Amino acid sequence: MTQRPRIWLSFAEAFDLPLVVDLRTAAQALGLCPATAYKLIRQGDFPCRFLRLGWQYRIPTADLLRALGIEDRPIYPADLRAGADFQEQRHTATEFETEDYA
């Protein structure tokens, strides 16, 4: 028995997408085969905004996530801690640069 290829993207994969994706990636995220995605674009029924660049289609990731019902990216505690650490290092570097050595 052959195993069917996985069609859907996981949440982690969806959140790691670049700012713009190709049509095949968008189709995978939507659970469509690429032929259906091309057909929907030709009919004007693709569920999110797309850009045509020459012979290629590009889909903004924000629009793709919105079409999937994902409005905002999740915030993880590790990301908040990393941002706080970065801000602290930046503040320390700024203090060092502005110290008066006279």
ABEGO torsion letter per residue (X at the ends): XBBBBBABBBAAAAAABBABBBAAAAAAAAGBBAAAAAAAAAAGABABBBBBBEABBBBBAAAAAAAAGBABBBBBAAAAAAAAAAAAAAAAAAAAAABBAX
